[in-house]
Amino acid sequence: MVDLPRKLFAEALGTALLLAVVIGSGIMAERLCGGNIAVALLANTLATVGGLYILIEVFGPVSGAHFNPAVSAVMAWRGELPKAMLAPYVVAQLVGAMLGAWLAHAMFDMTILQFSTKVRSGTGQWIAEAVATAGLLLVILRAPAARVAPMVAAYIGAAYWFTASTSFANPAAAFGRMFSDSFAGIAPESAPGFVIAQFIGAAVGLGIHHALHPALVTAGKEDGEQVIAADGKRTVHRVDP
């Protein structure tokens, strides 16, 4: 727990910058696109892909660069994040998301405190969020460690376009975007449906990962030791002669 404050600062700052990228690029795109929503979404996508890649690379070594309560919950479930750190991580992410929205508004000389009026609701939107989040968790859990950042960024960029919801895939993002009545915003009354769908999607993604990778597989022996692949991790157990 000695490093907890440093990890929480990284999660809060990383989430704030991610939301500033998403919301700020949406504001800029909407102002420059001349009413062409497709062009605005494309600009928003490109900025998000680039920003997400950089933020994961920068903050990954410090906190894991979750920036996402659904990701943190799955990591806590898997034992990769101490369960006692889950609640502080989520609080840091939510606070960072709100501050990121305010930062974007400040940069564009907008009213700092505002709430979105953009309704995003309906079965299709909820299914899209579940699909987007399931895919995100599957990529995170199965990507080689050195490729997590580009693979996650590329997946989110694609999901912006193949999902009806433009792939929030992140309860903190849904929370932060409530505070921005802009291109990337979501009305507060729409956020709960998104968040529920995202957590369901995270569970589905975790389930698919386990289905693709059996929990216990005997892989072979090395110098009197039995090598066992347990949930994707190489574990060595001593075998008595």
HELIX and SHEET records of a PDB file:
HELIX    1   1 LEU A    4  LEU A   32  1                                  29    
HELIX    2   2 ILE A   37  SER A   63  1                                  27    
HELIX    3   3 PRO A   69  TRP A   77  1                                   9    
HELIX    4   4 LYS A   83  MET A   85  5                                   3    
HELIX    5   5 LEU A   86  MET A  107  1                                  22    
HELIX    6   6 THR A  123  ARG A  142  1                                  20    
HELIX    7   7 ALA A  145  ARG A  147  5                                   3    
HELIX    8   8 VAL A  148  PHE A  162  1                                  15    
HELIX    9   9 PRO A  171  ARG A  177  1                                   7    
HELIX   10  10 ALA A  191  LEU A  212  1                                  22    
SHEET    1   A 3 VAL A 217  GLU A 222  0                                        
SHEET    2   A 3 GLU A 225  ALA A 230 -1                                        
SHEET    3   A 3 LYS A 233  ARG A 238 -1                                        
END                                                                             
